[in-house]
Amino acid sequence: MNDTTFVTSETDFAAYLIVSGMNLIHIQYEPRSNGRKRGLFVFEGDERIEDFKNQFEAGQISINLQDYKKARTDLLDRIMQEKP
């Protein structure tokens, strides 16, 4: 593990990272032209994230769907409430 962070705005991928054991540090918010804010998920840096990203994009993942659904719902709730 290193001291850097990994940032993504993709909620589905962020939920996958959480289910895969990655540490979400916080969510930052950026204003968008439509008046809504975009959530940026900031994770603790980990050398495995690149492998997780490649597997996710290729559809080669195996996860517990209940855990994934809960993680995704929790992230969306935090975004709607703009919680860090």
Summary of the structure (lengths in Angstrom):
residues: 84
radius of gyration: 12.9
end to end distance: 23.1
largest distance: 37.4
contacts: 205
relative contact order: 0.26
helix: 43%
strand: 24%
